[in-house]
Amino acid sequence: MPPRCRVALIADAHFHDPTGDFGAGVADGARVLAYRPWSEARAAGRSVNDSAHALRAALDRIAAQGIRQVVLAGDYSDDGQAENLTRLAALLHEAEARLGLRIHAIPGNHDGYGVAGKHVAQRIATAPGLSQMVTSDPDLVGARLTGAMHCPGWPAALDPLAAFGQRRRAGDLHWESPFGASDHWGDRRYLARSADGSVAHWLVDASCLVEPEPGLWLLLLDATVFEPRDGITDPRRKRAFHDPALAGWAAVLRVKPFLIDWIADVMARGRAAGKLVVPVSHYPALAHLPDLQRLLPGSALVRRSPGPEVAARLAAAGMRLHFGGHLHMQGRRAEAGVTDIMLPSSCAFPAAVTVIEGDIEALSMRHIVLGDLPHDPPLAAFLRAEGAPDSASLGQSLHTRARERLLTRRLARELPADIWAAVQAHRLADLPALMGADACALPDQPLTDLVITTVLLAEGGALARADLTPAQVAGLRALSSLRATRDDPLALWLAGLLHLLDQALDAELDPEAGAAPIP
């Protein structure tokens, strides 16, 4: 009988240590805490101020359930700042020693940049209502200068966390990279070429295969691709590389095709040896939520979705299952024989850790939710002083921020202008008339509320649905049953919105109901 394995996947931890030395912060007794101002954090896509607290709690909860293997699936740091990378490595070493965990990490687009790195500039609160710009860029006038904010290039950015799976460790039953048995960066280089072949840079690929316990092969895939731009030969220039956040697996096919060949070899050997192969990268391997992409054509989901050729190539390589983060969403999609699991972030709505357990014959998935986590007391005091809305938990705070972000930032740029103007101009009670549906009594609230709720449910899957009361679910079910008889653009868009709402309410994995099988 094959051995049963359990693995926890933490995506997009975006670790920022507020106790780190960034040259500025809020006085807290003998400490100085480097918090981001609430004015900037209120509509951010993640809660950087909560990220360290959330990661520590996630590791504690994982260990409390007897899970030993943990994978950080990229964007484990806030923005690759040297101080955060050093502090994160210290936290992970401490967690391994204290909790008996075995932690593995694969980088994402936030964890380093290109060859020479980049300067990072961020505003840090110095007192309630006051802040200071802090940077590693000497050319930024008026900012406080510190090397702690510099984001290194590769492989320097990989060094702090290299001990967590990127190099062979005592106890590994097997370890390899696409280039062989050597774990040295110099032996793991490839030549990245621009589209027209005019520019080429040697870069490091951080992919590796590790067997930390019998029967389990963790296939950690470095899909962070720094693709050189045509005509820019100096890798130190700001625009020397295409944005890796928009590249992912599509760029792997162009720039790192050797990775596909290696995947095929690993999958074949794994099947022959009866290993449970768990492929993890930072990026999605499939295009998720196609209905949402049609509703929000300007969304990052559209820009960050790989084309169908990725699924076809991975399927041809023998990959049947893949786990990826990057999107801060939860869900799954199957295409061309590949099932792609979207991993939620530990510090964005809905905050959770994904757990997979089983063997080569049967595999299931569940989540450890983090939404009930209270704010760290010093952070809670800071938020009150900054005038942030009261929130009893991380989940409540993240939900408030996610709604604010959609209302004030996302919908205006992701929706067609005419649709956004119409949504803002109408109330929920107008919905039947706008669609030509049968008249019914509806609450007198902004139509934007329904749009925001639907988007959050679609992106958060059942983890987001778990926050709804039975009465709220019943009310949304009634709305989703409305049918349009008009065929003008607004009516058709609203019909698509309600179809998406109906799908979101049927999300298949209830985080309170235990593990669900992965096909």
Secondary structure, DSSP 8 states (H G I E B T S, - for coil): ----EEEEEEB---B--TTS--S--EEETTEEE----HHHHTT-SS-HHHHHHHHHHHHHHHHHTT--EEEEES--BSS--HHHHHHHHHHHHHHHHHH--EEEEE--TTS--TTT-B--EEEEEEETTEEEEEES-TTSTTSEE-GGG-B--TTTTTGGGIIIIIS--TT-SEEEBTTBS---GGGSEEEEE-TTSS-EEEEE---EEEEEETTEEEEE-------B-TT---TTSTTSB--GGGTTHHHHHHH-HHHHHHHHHHHHHHHHHT-EEEEEESS-SS---HHHHHH-TTSHHHHT---HHHHHHHHHTT--EEEE-SS---EEEEETTEEEEE--BSSSSS-EEEEEEE-SS-EEEEEEE-TT----HHHHHHHHHTT----SSHHHHHHHHHHHHIIIIIHHHHS-HHHHHHHHH-BGGGHHHHHT--------SBHHHHHHHHHHHHHHHHHHHTTS-HHHHHHHHHHHT------SHHHHHHHHHHHHHHHHHT-S--TTS--EE--
